[in-house]
Amino acid sequence: MNAVAPGRVDTPLLRSLTTENPSVFDEWVAQVPMRRLILPQEVADTVASLASPNSSAITGQTLIAAGGVPPAGLQGHNAQIGRSQRDGSRPRP
């Protein structure tokens, strides 16, 4: 089984959350190396690719589709992986 973990997706609902303070949307965009949020179609394309026969050898993976920024729930995990690469310690489960 595989999964896709999208970051902030540029949707009308997401934009509606920033109507009173548009600078928040700009701040979110500034945090993304691509300098834009991902689009719903990009998430769908990632899912379709992962579900295609061309990806039959990929199993047990989570693909992060976030334009270079990991979703909030994975940041701690990524930090532990980075630490283990630097000092040889093992990440905690």
C-alpha positions as CSV (number, residue, x, y, z in Angstrom):
1,M,0.0,0.0,0.0
2,N,1.2,3.5,-0.8
3,A,0.1,7.0,0.1
4,V,0.4,10.5,-1.2
5,A,0.9,13.3,1.4
6,P,0.1,16.6,-0.2
7,G,1.2,19.9,1.3
8,R,-1.0,23.0,1.0
9,V,-3.1,22.7,-2.1
10,D,-4.3,25.9,-3.9
11,T,-8.0,25.5,-3.7
12,P,-10.9,27.9,-3.3
13,L,-11.4,26.6,0.3
14,L,-7.8,27.3,1.2
15,R,-7.9,30.8,-0.3
16,S,-11.1,31.5,1.6
17,L,-9.2,31.0,4.8
18,T,-7.0,34.0,4.0
19,T,-9.6,36.5,2.6
20,E,-9.4,38.6,5.8
21,N,-5.7,38.5,5.8
22,P,-4.3,38.0,2.3
23,S,-0.7,38.3,3.5
24,V,-1.1,34.9,5.1
25,F,-1.4,33.3,1.6
26,D,1.7,35.1,0.4
27,E,3.6,33.9,3.5
28,W,2.5,30.3,2.7
29,V,3.7,30.7,-0.9
30,A,7.0,32.2,0.3
31,Q,7.7,29.0,2.3
32,V,7.6,26.8,-0.8
33,P,10.8,26.4,-2.8
34,M,8.6,26.3,-6.0
35,R,7.2,29.7,-5.0
36,R,3.6,28.5,-5.5
37,L,1.3,26.1,-3.9
38,I,0.5,22.8,-5.6
39,L,-2.6,22.4,-7.7
40,P,-5.3,19.8,-7.1
41,Q,-4.5,18.3,-10.6
42,E,-0.9,17.8,-9.5
43,V,-2.1,15.7,-6.5
44,A,-4.4,13.7,-8.8
45,D,-1.5,13.2,-11.3
46,T,0.7,11.9,-8.5
47,V,-1.9,9.5,-7.3
48,A,-2.5,8.3,-10.8
49,S,1.2,7.7,-11.4
50,L,1.5,5.8,-8.2
51,A,-1.5,3.6,-9.0
52,S,-0.3,2.9,-12.6
53,P,1.4,-0.3,-13.7
54,N,4.6,1.7,-14.2
55,S,4.9,2.0,-10.4
56,S,4.3,-1.7,-9.6
57,A,7.7,-2.0,-7.9
58,I,6.9,0.8,-5.5
59,T,5.3,-0.4,-2.3
60,G,5.0,0.8,1.3
61,Q,5.9,4.4,0.4
62,T,4.5,7.8,1.1
63,L,5.1,10.3,-1.7
64,I,5.2,13.9,-0.4
65,A,3.7,16.2,-3.0
66,A,4.3,19.6,-1.4
67,G,6.6,21.6,-3.7
68,G,9.6,20.9,-1.5
69,V,8.0,21.5,1.9
70,P,7.1,18.4,3.9
71,P,3.6,18.3,5.4
72,A,3.6,19.4,9.1
73,G,3.0,15.9,10.4
74,L,6.3,14.6,8.8
75,Q,8.6,17.4,9.9
76,G,9.6,15.8,13.1
77,H,10.3,12.5,11.4
78,N,12.4,14.2,8.8
79,A,14.4,16.0,11.5
80,Q,15.1,12.7,13.2
81,I,16.3,11.2,9.9
82,G,18.6,14.2,9.4
83,R,20.0,13.9,12.9
84,S,20.8,10.2,12.4
85,Q,22.7,10.9,9.2
86,R,24.8,13.6,11.0
87,D,25.7,11.8,14.2
88,G,25.1,8.1,13.6
89,S,22.2,7.8,16.1
90,R,19.0,6.0,15.1
91,P,15.7,7.9,14.8
92,R,13.1,7.0,17.4
93,P,9.9,5.4,16.1
